[in-house]
Amino acid sequence: MGVAATNDDELASRIRFLQNAMGSIPSPFDCFLANRGLKTLPVRMRQHEKNSAAVYEFLRDDARVERVIYPPSVDHPQNAIYKKQCRGYSGMITFYIRGDLDNAKRFLSELKLFTLAESLGGFESLAEHPGLMTHLSVPENE
C-alpha cells in the first residue's frame, strides 16, 4: 500500500479514476491490518533500533569482520548528517567479511535466521552480496 497526495484537482480526479478502473484499492481487511500495524509501530521500531544497535556492536567487535558501515554509529564519517535527517536507528547494516569471496559465500550459505535475497520493501531479515546479486552485471573494472 502507498499514498498519492496532490493539491491538483485534475490529477486527483485522474488518480481516482485509475484506482477505480484498475482495482488498485486495498480491501477493507488490508486497511484494517495497516491501521492495526500503525498502532504498534512505535513499540516495534524501538525494539528494531535496539536490535540493530546490538548487531552493530557485535559485528564491530568480531575479528571475522573487516569493516562495518552503520550511519547511526558515532564513528561513521556521515553520522552528523544522519542525525540531522533521522531519528532513531536504521536496521540496515553493511559489513565486510575478512578474507576472499569464498569466505563471503560460506558465510551466506551458513545463515540460519536470514534469507539470502534482495529487497528494501519487506520486513524480513535479509542478507545480500551485491557482487553476486544486484551488481553482478556491472563490469569488474567499474
C-alpha positions, 0 to 999 in steps of 0.5 A: 500500500502507498499514498498519492497526495496532490493539491491538483484537482485534475490529477486527483480526479485522474488518480481516482479514476485509475484506482477505480478502473484498475482495482488498485484499492486495498480491501477493507481487511488490508486497511484494517491490518495497516491501521492495526500495524500503525498502532504498534509501530512505535513499540516495534521500531524501538525494539528494531533500533535496539536490535540493530544497535546490538548487531552493530556492536557485535559485528564491530567487535568480531575479528571475522569482520573487516569493516562495518558501515552503520550511519547511526554509529558515532564513528561513521564519517556521515553520522552528523548528517544522519542525525540531522535527517533521522531519528532513531536507528536504521536496521540496515547494516553493511559489513565486510567479511575478512578474507576472499569471496569464498569466505563471503559465500560460506558465510551466506550459505551458513545463515540460519535466521536470514534469507539470502535475497534482495529487497528494501520493501519487506520486513524480513531479515535479509542478507545480500552480496551485491557482487553476486546479486544486484551488481553482478552485471556491472563490469569488474573494472567499474 
